[in-house]
Amino acid sequence: MKTKIKILLFVFFISSNFYGQLLNVNLGDARGLFFSLGVGPRFAVGDFSSNHFFASGFEGIISYGDNESLPFFVYGKLNFASFPAEFVNILNKPSFEVYSRIYSLEPGVRYYFSPVSKEVVLLMPFVEGGLNLAVIHTVNQATTGYKVQFSNDEMKFGIHAGVGMSMFLLDALITYNYFYAYQFLGFTLRVRIPIFIKI
């Protein structure tokens, strides 16, 4: 019982401290909250490319910015990449396959540079980067004579960095994701949907 009370007091202290800090944040007069959906291919690099190559990827992003923080935006991203089975040949026979699925949570910061074009279309280059927390689900399957399958789930920390071009409601970018033994490049097209804007 004493342990439960200590845990409850600890959670209460942390939450009250968090909300106290949140209430002291001065938001800007002009601010916006945006939701983005992205899709594109992922390509394994480094050690990861020894048994994986191409994957499909999807992401959902919530981003926030205001006039006090511009040209910086903060965001939280949910990212999914599914690398299909790759065959390993033994004696010229496909006998072993492995595929991986990566689910990651990625908080980060985006910085917009001055527009390179303001005429027909507004084009703004940007860079972004942040931390990654991922669950990596890997399945290995042997097919010599009879099938033997086993899977493994790992939790890994990593980082991501990207560079791209924005037309405000549409982004195109290249992103590098690094986890130990799992690295990949992503090419993504994003559509941005305003959720809340105050000017």
Secondary structure, 3 states (H helix, E strand, C coil): CHHHHHHHHHHHHHHHHHHHHHHCCCCCCCEEEEEEEEEEEEEEEHHHHHCCCEEEEEEEEEEEEECCCCCEEEEEEEEEEEEEEEEEEECCEEEEEEEEEEEEEEEEEEEECCCCECCCCCEEEEEEEEEEEEEEEEEEEECCCCCEEEEEEEEEEEEEEEEEEECCCEEEEEEEEEECCEEEEEEEEEEEEEEEEEC
